[in-house]
Amino acid sequence: MSSEALYQELILEHNRKPRNFREIENADRTIEGRNPLCGDQLTLWVKMDGDRIADAAFKGQGCAISKASASLMTTAVKGKTRAEAEALFDRFHKLVMGQLPESEQASLGSLRALGGVSKFPLRVKCASLAWHALHSALENDEREVSTEREGPEPPPLEGA
Ligand code: ZN
């Protein structure tokens, strides 16, 4: 099996059985995310423990890419500090924009499965939605994020 086929399978599997697909009752942050171009919608809950993400979970509906990405994202950031999560978002964003050097891709683990969207600009928004919601949750500056209010700029570099 080519790595592309493996990645495809991983995305479909996370879409069928998304991880962390639930509410967090005593969450510190709740953010609504929307990608109007595709119709993806999700709610993200984040529970902090000091500067660390103790738990992250989501619910919503949308395409396989958006759901798989939220599933992979919530799994990847659990236990990470705010700065580590932002640094991961930065690398992930470069990956889906097709700007992450091959040599740095291994550090992304399963998140690499979404690298294929770099060939499909509209899909980049599907893959980034959950991450934008996380970024907003960590900043605690908004209740709702939309991919259509995000500028073309990549997220700020942190820890780079
Ligand atoms: Zn989508």
Backbone and ligand atoms as CSV (ligand in chain L), in Angstrom:
chain,resi,resn,atom,element,x,y,z
A,1,MET,N,N,0.851,-1.198,0.000
A,1,MET,CA,C,0.000,0.000,0.000
A,1,MET,C,C,0.886,1.246,0.000
A,2,SER,N,N,0.588,2.166,-0.872
A,2,SER,CA,C,1.338,3.430,-0.876
A,2,SER,C,C,0.999,4.227,0.367
A,3,SER,N,N,1.875,5.164,0.739
A,3,SER,CA,C,1.585,5.958,1.927
A,3,SER,C,C,0.335,6.793,1.686
A,4,GLU,N,N,0.106,7.163,0.433
A,4,GLU,CA,C,-1.082,7.956,0.119
A,4,GLU,C,C,-2.357,7.159,0.415
A,5,ALA,N,N,-2.338,5.893,0.052
A,5,ALA,CA,C,-3.502,5.037,0.309
A,5,ALA,C,C,-3.677,4.811,1.808
A,6,LEU,N,N,-2.573,4.682,2.519
A,6,LEU,CA,C,-2.631,4.500,3.973
A,6,LEU,C,C,-3.223,5.740,4.639
A,7,TYR,N,N,-2.788,6.900,4.163
A,7,TYR,CA,C,-3.288,8.157,4.732
A,7,TYR,C,C,-4.781,8.300,4.468
A,8,GLN,N,N,-5.169,7.935,3.241
A,8,GLN,CA,C,-6.585,7.989,2.859
A,8,GLN,C,C,-7.405,7.110,3.808
A,9,GLU,N,N,-6.885,5.936,4.065
A,9,GLU,CA,C,-7.568,4.986,4.945
A,9,GLU,C,C,-7.668,5.543,6.369
A,10,LEU,N,N,-6.609,6.177,6.822
A,10,LEU,CA,C,-6.597,6.756,8.179
A,10,LEU,C,C,-7.659,7.859,8.299
A,11,ILE,N,N,-7.775,8.681,7.274
A,11,ILE,CA,C,-8.763,9.759,7.280
A,11,ILE,C,C,-10.186,9.172,7.321
A,12,LEU,N,N,-10.421,8.169,6.491
A,12,LEU,CA,C,-11.752,7.555,6.457
A,12,LEU,C,C,-12.084,6.889,7.786
A,13,GLU,N,N,-11.070,6.305,8.392
A,13,GLU,CA,C,-11.290,5.624,9.665
A,13,GLU,C,C,-11.608,6.635,10.769
A,14,HIS,N,N,-10.896,7.750,10.790
A,14,HIS,CA,C,-11.177,8.786,11.798
A,14,HIS,C,C,-12.519,9.465,11.542
A,15,ASN,N,N,-12.937,9.494,10.270
A,15,ASN,CA,C,-14.242,10.053,9.945
A,15,ASN,C,C,-15.352,9.120,10.437
A,16,ARG,N,N,-15.153,7.838,10.252
A,16,ARG,CA,C,-16.148,6.855,10.699
A,16,ARG,C,C,-16.235,6.800,12.208
A,17,LYS,N,N,-15.070,6.786,12.852
A,17,LYS,CA,C,-15.029,6.672,14.320
A,17,LYS,C,C,-14.177,7.785,14.909
A,18,PRO,N,N,-14.704,9.012,14.885
A,18,PRO,CA,C,-13.897,10.134,15.380
A,18,PRO,C,C,-13.554,9.970,16.861
A,19,ARG,N,N,-12.296,10.273,17.206
A,19,ARG,CA,C,-11.883,10.229,18.607
A,19,ARG,C,C,-12.326,11.519,19.290
A,20,ASN,N,N,-12.535,11.433,20.586
A,20,ASN,CA,C,-12.910,12.618,21.381
A,20,ASN,C,C,-14.168,13.299,20.845
A,21,PHE,N,N,-15.088,12.506,20.315
A,21,PHE,CA,C,-16.340,13.034,19.776
A,21,PHE,C,C,-17.368,13.053,20.902
A,22,ARG,N,N,-17.303,14.096,21.726
A,22,ARG,CA,C,-18.168,14.202,22.901
A,22,ARG,C,C,-18.064,15.620,23.450
A,23,GLU,N,N,-18.960,15.931,24.371
A,23,GLU,CA,C,-18.869,17.219,25.060
A,23,GLU,C,C,-17.991,17.072,26.296
A,24,ILE,N,N,-17.395,18.185,26.717
A,24,ILE,CA,C,-16.715,18.218,28.019
A,24,ILE,C,C,-17.547,19.147,28.899
A,25,GLU,N,N,-18.155,18.564,29.917
A,25,GLU,CA,C,-19.138,19.324,30.698
A,25,GLU,C,C,-18.549,20.547,31.406
A,26,ASN,N,N,-17.398,20.373,32.027
A,26,ASN,CA,C,-16.823,21.491,32.788
A,26,ASN,C,C,-15.650,22.105,32.025
A,27,ALA,N,N,-15.843,22.258,30.710
A,27,ALA,CA,C,-14.777,22.804,29.867
A,27,ALA,C,C,-14.472,24.256,30.233
A,28,ASP,N,N,-13.214,24.636,30.056
A,28,ASP,CA,C,-12.830,26.031,30.289
A,28,ASP,C,C,-13.157,26.898,29.079
A,29,ARG,N,N,-13.142,26.284,27.888
A,29,ARG,CA,C,-13.414,27.037,26.666
A,29,ARG,C,C,-14.353,26.231,25.779
A,30,THR,N,N,-15.277,26.931,25.169
A,30,THR,CA,C,-16.159,26.322,24.171
A,30,THR,C,C,-16.156,27.245,22.963
A,31,ILE,N,N,-15.790,26.718,21.813
A,31,ILE,CA,C,-15.685,27.531,20.600
A,31,ILE,C,C,-16.475,26.875,19.470
A,32,GLU,N,N,-17.210,27.706,18.758
A,32,GLU,CA,C,-17.904,27.237,17.557
A,32,GLU,C,C,-17.023,27.528,16.351
A,33,GLY,N,N,-16.885,26.554,15.485
A,33,GLY,CA,C,-16.120,26.772,14.264
A,33,GLY,C,C,-16.973,26.494,13.041
A,34,ARG,N,N,-16.761,27.293,12.018
A,34,ARG,CA,C,-17.561,27.172,10.816
A,34,ARG,C,C,-16.701,27.334,9.567
A,35,ASN,N,N,-16.948,26.503,8.593
A,35,ASN,CA,C,-16.311,26.667,7.288
A,35,ASN,C,C,-17.419,26.737,6.248
A,36,PRO,N,N,-17.924,27.938,5.984
A,36,PRO,CA,C,-19.093,28.094,5.107
A,36,PRO,C,C,-18.869,27.554,3.693
A,37,LEU,N,N,-17.641,27.557,3.234
A,37,LEU,CA,C,-17.375,27.122,1.859
A,37,LEU,C,C,-17.706,25.649,1.654
A,38,CYS,N,N,-17.616,24.876,2.740
A,38,CYS,CA,C,-17.876,23.441,2.613
A,38,CYS,C,C,-19.098,23.035,3.428
A,39,GLY,N,N,-19.472,23.880,4.406
A,39,GLY,CA,C,-20.599,23.527,5.277
A,39,GLY,C,C,-20.156,22.795,6.526
A,40,ASP,N,N,-18.860,22.807,6.816
A,40,ASP,CA,C,-18.355,22.147,8.027
A,40,ASP,C,C,-18.699,22.993,9.243
A,41,GLN,N,N,-19.094,22.330,10.304
A,41,GLN,CA,C,-19.439,23.031,11.533
A,41,GLN,C,C,-19.003,22.164,12.692
A,42,LEU,N,N,-18.380,22.776,13.696
A,42,LEU,CA,C,-18.013,21.994,14.863
A,42,LEU,C,C,-18.001,22.852,16.118
A,43,THR,N,N,-18.177,22.187,17.240
A,43,THR,CA,C,-18.008,22.823,18.537
A,43,THR,C,C,-16.820,22.142,19.196
A,44,LEU,N,N,-15.921,22.960,19.710
A,44,LEU,CA,C,-14.718,22.431,20.354
A,44,LEU,C,C,-14.746,22.785,21.841
A,45,TRP,N,N,-14.496,21.793,22.676
A,45,TRP,CA,C,-14.390,22.018,24.112
A,45,TRP,C,C,-12.949,21.770,24.543
A,46,VAL,N,N,-12.437,22.661,25.362
A,46,VAL,CA,C,-11.072,22.498,25.857
A,46,VAL,C,C,-11.069,22.652,27.374
A,47,LYS,N,N,-10.431,21.717,28.019
A,47,LYS,CA,C,-10.260,21.783,29.471
A,47,LYS,C,C,-8.780,21.986,29.756
A,48,MET,N,N,-8.462,23.061,30.464
A,48,MET,CA,C,-7.066,23.371,30.753
A,48,MET,C,C,-6.689,22.908,32.160
A,49,ASP,N,N,-5.401,22.623,32.304
A,49,ASP,CA,C,-4.847,22.364,33.630
A,49,ASP,C,C,-3.640,23.286,33.721
A,50,GLY,N,N,-3.846,24.482,34.243
A,50,GLY,CA,C,-2.799,25.491,34.206
A,50,GLY,C,C,-2.536,25.878,32.770
A,51,ASP,N,N,-1.312,25.670,32.302
A,51,ASP,CA,C,-0.952,26.030,30.945
A,51,ASP,C,C,-1.062,24.834,29.992
A,52,ARG,N,N,-1.537,23.724,30.527
A,52,ARG,CA,C,-1.561,22.485,29.750
A,52,ARG,C,C,-2.990,22.130,29.334
A,53,ILE,N,N,-3.124,21.552,28.153
A,53,ILE,CA,C,-4.435,21.107,27.686
A,53,ILE,C,C,-4.729,19.751,28.319
A,54,ALA,N,N,-5.639,19.746,29.292
A,54,ALA,CA,C,-5.952,18.502,29.990
A,54,ALA,C,C,-6.850,17.620,29.129
A,55,ASP,N,N,-7.756,18.256,28.377
A,55,ASP,CA,C,-8.689,17.483,27.562
A,55,ASP,C,C,-9.196,18.366,26.425
A,56,ALA,N,N,-9.436,17.738,25.296
A,56,ALA,CA,C,-10.004,18.441,24.150
A,56,ALA,C,C,-10.968,17.495,23.454
A,57,ALA,N,N,-12.142,17.991,23.129
A,57,ALA,CA,C,-13.144,17.150,22.486
A,57,ALA,C,C,-13.994,18.011,21.566
A,58,PHE,N,N,-14.693,17.357,20.634
A,58,PHE,CA,C,-15.504,18.118,19.678
A,58,PHE,C,C,-16.735,17.335,19.275
A,59,LYS,N,N,-17.675,18.083,18.714
A,59,LYS,CA,C,-18.841,17.490,18.076
A,59,LYS,C,C,-19.167,18.367,16.888
A,60,GLY,N,N,-19.764,17.792,15.878
A,60,GLY,CA,C,-20.136,18.619,14.746
A,60,GLY,C,C,-20.399,17.766,13.531
A,61,GLN,N,N,-20.638,18.468,12.431
A,61,GLN,CA,C,-20.853,17.749,11.193
A,61,GLN,C,C,-20.112,18.439,10.073
A,62,GLY,N,N,-19.749,17.644,9.112
A,62,GLY,CA,C,-19.002,18.211,7.995
A,62,GLY,C,C,-18.414,17.082,7.167
A,63,CYS,N,N,-17.524,17.446,6.292
A,63,CYS,CA,C,-16.934,16.460,5.392
A,63,CYS,C,C,-15.938,15.579,6.147
A,64,ALA,N,N,-15.530,14.526,5.506
A,64,ALA,CA,C,-14.607,13.563,6.120
A,64,ALA,C,C,-13.306,14.223,6.554
A,65,ILE,N,N,-12.817,15.167,5.757
A,65,ILE,CA,C,-11.551,15.836,6.074
A,65,ILE,C,C,-11.680,16.638,7.371
A,66,SER,N,N,-12.760,17.405,7.496
A,66,SER,CA,C,-12.912,18.265,8.677
A,66,SER,C,C,-13.068,17.429,9.940
A,67,LYS,N,N,-13.792,16.342,9.819
A,67,LYS,CA,C,-14.034,15.494,10.986
A,67,LYS,C,C,-12.772,14.724,11.380
A,68,ALA,N,N,-12.105,14.168,10.384
A,68,ALA,CA,C,-10.873,13.432,10.661
A,68,ALA,C,C,-9.826,14.367,11.246
A,69,SER,N,N,-9.779,15.599,10.741
A,69,SER,CA,C,-8.794,16.548,11.233
A,69,SER,C,C,-9.067,16.911,12.695
A,70,ALA,N,N,-10.337,17.110,13.044
A,70,ALA,CA,C,-10.695,17.427,14.427
A,70,ALA,C,C,-10.372,16.245,15.340
A,71,SER,N,N,-10.618,15.053,14.842
A,71,SER,CA,C,-10.319,13.841,15.603
A,71,SER,C,C,-8.813,13.723,15.865
A,72,LEU,N,N,-8.029,13.932,14.814
A,72,LEU,CA,C,-6.568,13.842,14.935
A,72,LEU,C,C,-6.019,14.980,15.783
A,73,MET,N,N,-6.594,16.175,15.627
A,73,MET,CA,C,-6.119,17.348,16.368
A,73,MET,C,C,-6.339,17.164,17.863
A,74,THR,N,N,-7.574,16.786,18.250
A,74,THR,CA,C,-7.860,16.652,19.679
A,74,THR,C,C,-6.971,15.582,20.311
A,75,THR,N,N,-6.688,14.536,19.554
A,75,THR,CA,C,-5.817,13.481,20.054
A,75,THR,C,C,-4.388,13.995,20.220
A,76,ALA,N,N,-3.946,14.794,19.243
A,76,ALA,CA,C,-2.543,15.243,19.219
A,76,ALA,C,C,-2.226,16.274,20.299
A,77,VAL,N,N,-3.193,17.132,20.644
A,77,VAL,CA,C,-2.856,18.246,21.536
A,77,VAL,C,C,-3.083,17.934,23.017
A,78,LYS,N,N,-3.742,16.838,23.291
A,78,LYS,CA,C,-4.004,16.501,24.690
A,78,LYS,C,C,-2.704,16.309,25.459
A,79,GLY,N,N,-2.570,17.003,26.570
A,79,GLY,CA,C,-1.360,16.884,27.377
A,79,GLY,C,C,-0.290,17.891,26.997
A,80,LYS,N,N,-0.525,18.622,25.887
A,80,LYS,CA,C,0.474,19.607,25.446
A,80,LYS,C,C,0.232,20.956,26.125
A,81,THR,N,N,1.307,21.724,26.263
A,81,THR,CA,C,1.154,23.089,26.763
A,81,THR,C,C,0.601,23.942,25.629
A,82,ARG,N,N,0.131,25.120,25.999
A,82,ARG,CA,C,-0.360,26.077,25.016
A,82,ARG,C,C,0.679,26.326,23.913
A,83,ALA,N,N,1.920,26.575,24.309
A,83,ALA,CA,C,2.974,26.879,23.339
A,83,ALA,C,C,3.258,25.680,22.433
A,84,GLU,N,N,3.250,24.483,23.018
A,84,GLU,CA,C,3.489,23.279,22.201
A,84,GLU,C,C,2.363,23.074,21.191
A,85,ALA,N,N,1.143,23.317,21.635
A,85,ALA,CA,C,-0.006,23.163,20.736
A,85,ALA,C,C,0.039,24.183,19.606
A,86,GLU,N,N,0.427,25.420,19.920
A,86,GLU,CA,C,0.519,26.453,18.888
A,86,GLU,C,C,1.642,26.136,17.901
A,87,ALA,N,N,2.741,25.593,18.413
A,87,ALA,CA,C,3.855,25.229,17.542
A,87,ALA,C,C,3.442,24.089,16.605
A,88,LEU,N,N,2.620,23.176,17.145
A,88,LEU,CA,C,2.127,22.059,16.339
A,88,LEU,C,C,1.184,22.584,15.254
A,89,PHE,N,N,0.335,23.528,15.611
A,89,PHE,CA,C,-0.574,24.157,14.642
A,89,PHE,C,C,0.232,24.805,13.523
A,90,ASP,N,N,1.302,25.472,13.899
A,90,ASP,CA,C,2.137,26.131,12.910
A,90,ASP,C,C,2.711,25.120,11.914
A,91,ARG,N,N,3.222,23.997,12.446
A,91,ARG,CA,C,3.773,22.962,11.551
A,91,ARG,C,C,2.675,22.327,10.701
A,92,PHE,N,N,1.522,22.085,11.337
A,92,PHE,CA,C,0.399,21.479,10.616
A,92,PHE,C,C,-0.062,22.400,9.486
A,93,HIS,N,N,-0.136,23.697,9.785
A,93,HIS,CA,C,-0.578,24.657,8.783
A,93,HIS,C,C,0.380,24.673,7.593
A,94,LYS,N,N,1.678,24.616,7.893
A,94,LYS,CA,C,2.666,24.560,6.803
A,94,LYS,C,C,2.490,23.285,5.989
A,95,LEU,N,N,2.194,22.193,6.672
A,95,LEU,CA,C,2.000,20.913,5.991
A,95,LEU,C,C,0.859,21.014,4.983
A,96,VAL,N,N,-0.300,21.516,5.444
A,96,VAL,CA,C,-1.456,21.546,4.542
A,96,VAL,C,C,-1.327,22.630,3.468
A,97,MET,N,N,-0.408,23.578,3.682
A,97,MET,CA,C,-0.139,24.577,2.643
A,97,MET,C,C,0.949,24.070,1.697
A,98,GLY,N,N,1.473,22.889,1.973
A,98,GLY,CA,C,2.524,22.333,1.129
A,98,GLY,C,C,3.868,23.004,1.336
A,99,GLN,N,N,4.059,23.595,2.535
A,99,GLN,CA,C,5.285,24.357,2.803
A,99,GLN,C,C,6.206,23.716,3.843
A,100,LEU,N,N,5.839,22.524,4.310
A,100,LEU,CA,C,6.668,21.893,5.336
A,100,LEU,C,C,7.680,20.961,4.677
A,101,PRO,N,N,8.977,21.211,4.901
A,101,PRO,CA,C,9.986,20.329,4.298
A,101,PRO,C,C,9.771,18.866,4.712
A,102,GLU,N,N,10.029,17.988,3.786
A,102,GLU,CA,C,9.884,16.545,4.010
A,102,GLU,C,C,10.531,16.116,5.329
A,103,SER,N,N,11.722,16.686,5.604
A,103,SER,CA,C,12.493,16.273,6.781
A,103,SER,C,C,11.795,16.609,8.089
A,104,GLU,N,N,10.850,17.546,8.063
A,104,GLU,CA,C,10.165,17.938,9.295
A,104,GLU,C,C,8.814,17.261,9.447
A,105,GLN,N,N,8.412,16.487,8.439
A,105,GLN,CA,C,7.060,15.938,8.456
A,105,GLN,C,C,6.876,14.792,9.433
A,106,ALA,N,N,7.954,14.048,9.692
A,106,ALA,CA,C,7.850,12.886,10.569
A,106,ALA,C,C,7.370,13.287,11.965
A,107,SER,N,N,7.758,14.503,12.399
A,107,SER,CA,C,7.406,14.949,13.741
A,107,SER,C,C,5.893,15.131,13.906
A,108,LEU,N,N,5.162,15.115,12.821
A,108,LEU,CA,C,3.719,15.329,12.907
A,108,LEU,C,C,2.929,14.041,13.144
A,109,GLY,N,N,3.586,12.898,13.019
A,109,GLY,CA,C,2.895,11.630,13.263
A,109,GLY,C,C,1.680,11.457,12.358
A,110,SER,N,N,0.562,11.042,12.957
A,110,SER,CA,C,-0.659,10.768,12.185
A,110,SER,C,C,-1.203,11.995,11.469
A,111,LEU,N,N,-0.858,13.184,11.970
A,111,LEU,CA,C,-1.355,14.413,11.343
A,111,LEU,C,C,-0.891,14.530,9.896
A,112,ARG,N,N,0.190,13.821,9.589
A,112,ARG,CA,C,0.719,13.837,8.225
A,112,ARG,C,C,-0.294,13.339,7.206
A,113,ALA,N,N,-1.268,12.543,7.696
A,113,ALA,CA,C,-2.273,11.978,6.796
A,113,ALA,C,C,-3.012,13.062,6.023
A,114,LEU,N,N,-3.045,14.270,6.587
A,114,LEU,CA,C,-3.804,15.348,5.950
A,114,LEU,C,C,-2.969,16.178,4.971
A,115,GLY,N,N,-1.709,15.798,4.817
A,115,GLY,CA,C,-0.819,16.558,3.940
A,115,GLY,C,C,-1.300,16.633,2.506
A,116,GLY,N,N,-2.062,15.614,2.091
A,116,GLY,CA,C,-2.544,15.560,0.704
A,116,GLY,C,C,-3.459,16.711,0.327
A,117,VAL,N,N,-4.074,17.384,1.340
A,117,VAL,CA,C,-4.999,18.470,1.011
A,117,VAL,C,C,-4.290,19.683,0.421
A,118,SER,N,N,-2.944,19.722,0.534
A,118,SER,CA,C,-2.217,20.879,0.012
A,118,SER,C,C,-2.464,21.054,-1.485
A,119,LYS,N,N,-2.896,19.977,-2.145
A,119,LYS,CA,C,-3.180,20.069,-3.584
A,119,LYS,C,C,-4.581,20.609,-3.855
A,120,PHE,N,N,-5.382,20.735,-2.784
A,120,PHE,CA,C,-6.768,21.168,-2.957
A,120,PHE,C,C,-7.078,22.335,-2.017
A,121,PRO,N,N,-6.878,23.571,-2.513
A,121,PRO,CA,C,-7.000,24.765,-1.655
A,121,PRO,C,C,-8.275,24.810,-0.819
A,122,LEU,N,N,-9.403,24.393,-1.373
A,122,LEU,CA,C,-10.644,24.449,-0.596
A,122,LEU,C,C,-10.598,23.480,0.573
A,123,ARG,N,N,-9.919,22.383,0.392
A,123,ARG,CA,C,-9.817,21.360,1.438
A,123,ARG,C,C,-8.900,21.799,2.577
A,124,VAL,N,N,-8.013,22.739,2.291
A,124,VAL,CA,C,-7.123,23.240,3.339
A,124,VAL,C,C,-7.952,23.837,4.470
A,125,LYS,N,N,-9.060,24.498,4.119
A,125,LYS,CA,C,-9.927,25.099,5.135
A,125,LYS,C,C,-10.638,24.035,5.947
A,126,CYS,N,N,-11.016,22.954,5.305
A,126,CYS,CA,C,-11.661,21.841,6.021
A,126,CYS,C,C,-10.681,21.271,7.052
A,127,ALA,N,N,-9.439,21.095,6.624
A,127,ALA,CA,C,-8.425,20.492,7.488
A,127,ALA,C,C,-7.990,21.437,8.602
A,128,SER,N,N,-8.115,22.749,8.373
A,128,SER,CA,C,-7.627,23.734,9.351
A,128,SER,C,C,-8.685,24.162,10.356
A,129,LEU,N,N,-9.948,23.894,10.073
A,129,LEU,CA,C,-11.034,24.431,10.892
A,129,LEU,C,C,-10.864,24.135,12.383
A,130,ALA,N,N,-10.649,22.876,12.713
A,130,ALA,CA,C,-10.529,22.498,14.132
A,130,ALA,C,C,-9.330,23.195,14.777
A,131,TRP,N,N,-8.279,23.395,13.987
A,131,TRP,CA,C,-7.070,24.037,14.518
A,131,TRP,C,C,-7.303,25.517,14.774
A,132,HIS,N,N,-8.060,26.162,13.884
A,132,HIS,CA,C,-8.395,27.569,14.111
A,132,HIS,C,C,-9.240,27.702,15.376
A,133,ALA,N,N,-10.145,26.749,15.568
A,133,ALA,CA,C,-10.978,26.766,16.776
A,133,ALA,C,C,-10.097,26.583,18.015
A,134,LEU,N,N,-9.138,25.694,17.922
A,134,LEU,CA,C,-8.230,25.481,19.056
A,134,LEU,C,C,-7.426,26.746,19.352
A,135,HIS,N,N,-6.906,27.336,18.290
A,135,HIS,CA,C,-6.122,28.568,18.448
A,135,HIS,C,C,-6.953,29.623,19.177
A,136,SER,N,N,-8.192,29.768,18.748
A,136,SER,CA,C,-9.087,30.743,19.364
A,136,SER,C,C,-9.374,30.372,20.821
A,137,ALA,N,N,-9.532,29.085,21.081
A,137,ALA,CA,C,-9.793,28.631,22.454
A,137,ALA,C,C,-8.602,28.946,23.359
A,138,LEU,N,N,-7.406,28.783,22.830
A,138,LEU,CA,C,-6.205,29.026,23.630
A,138,LEU,C,C,-5.989,30.522,23.853
A,139,GLU,N,N,-6.414,31.317,22.871
A,139,GLU,CA,C,-6.308,32.770,23.013
A,139,GLU,C,C,-7.451,33.303,23.859
A,140,ASN,N,N,-8.540,32.556,23.855
A,140,ASN,CA,C,-9.753,32.950,24.565
A,140,ASN,C,C,-10.260,34.313,24.113
A,141,ASP,N,N,-10.170,34.582,22.822
A,141,ASP,CA,C,-10.564,35.903,22.351
A,141,ASP,C,C,-11.873,35.905,21.571
A,142,GLU,N,N,-12.377,34.730,21.226
A,142,GLU,CA,C,-13.582,34.698,20.418
A,142,GLU,C,C,-14.449,33.517,20.815
A,143,ARG,N,N,-15.716,33.618,20.539
A,143,ARG,CA,C,-16.627,32.502,20.790
A,143,ARG,C,C,-16.844,31.688,19.518
A,144,GLU,N,N,-16.568,32.327,18.404
A,144,GLU,CA,C,-16.840,31.646,17.149
A,144,GLU,C,C,-15.740,31.963,16.149
A,145,VAL,N,N,-15.328,30.961,15.409
A,145,VAL,CA,C,-14.378,31.226,14.336
A,145,VAL,C,C,-14.968,30.761,13.020
A,146,SER,N,N,-14.629,31.466,11.981
A,146,SER,CA,C,-15.036,31.061,10.647
A,146,SER,C,C,-13.817,31.120,9.757
A,147,THR,N,N,-13.670,30.129,8.899
A,147,THR,CA,C,-12.532,30.123,7.988
A,147,THR,C,C,-12.605,31.329,7.065
A,148,GLU,N,N,-13.790,31.885,6.898
A,148,GLU,CA,C,-13.944,33.017,5.987
A,148,GLU,C,C,-13.620,34.358,6.629
A,149,ARG,N,N,-13.388,34.366,7.925
A,149,ARG,CA,C,-12.931,35.617,8.523
A,149,ARG,C,C,-11.421,35.591,8.716
A,150,GLU,N,N,-10.828,34.440,8.497
A,150,GLU,CA,C,-9.380,34.334,8.611
A,150,GLU,C,C,-8.747,34.943,7.376
A,151,GLY,N,N,-7.717,35.711,7.575
A,151,GLY,CA,C,-7.015,36.270,6.431
A,151,GLY,C,C,-6.155,35.209,5.775
A,152,PRO,N,N,-5.490,35.557,4.696
A,152,PRO,CA,C,-4.628,34.602,4.004
A,152,PRO,C,C,-3.314,34.352,4.740
A,153,GLU,N,N,-3.079,35.109,5.800
A,153,GLU,CA,C,-1.829,34.948,6.542
A,153,GLU,C,C,-1.808,33.650,7.325
A,154,PRO,N,N,-0.677,32.980,7.388
A,154,PRO,CA,C,-0.552,31.808,8.260
A,154,PRO,C,C,-0.585,32.253,9.728
A,155,PRO,N,N,-0.830,31.325,10.652
A,155,PRO,CA,C,-0.878,31.711,12.062
A,155,PRO,C,C,0.487,32.214,12.509
A,156,PRO,N,N,0.519,32.995,13.585
A,156,PRO,CA,C,1.805,33.520,14.063
A,156,PRO,C,C,2.765,32.397,14.422
A,157,LEU,N,N,4.006,32.623,14.160
A,157,LEU,CA,C,5.015,31.615,14.489
A,157,LEU,C,C,5.269,31.620,15.983
A,158,GLU,N,N,5.207,30.460,16.557
A,158,GLU,CA,C,5.517,30.365,17.980
A,158,GLU,C,C,6.472,29.210,18.189
A,159,GLY,N,N,7.480,29.440,18.925
A,159,GLY,CA,C,8.445,28.390,19.218
A,159,GLY,C,C,9.247,27.987,17.980
A,160,ALA,N,N,9.182,28.769,16.933
A,160,ALA,CA,C,9.890,28.395,15.709
A,160,ALA,C,C,11.300,28.973,15.725
L,1,ZN,ZN,ZN,-15.109,20.332,4.523
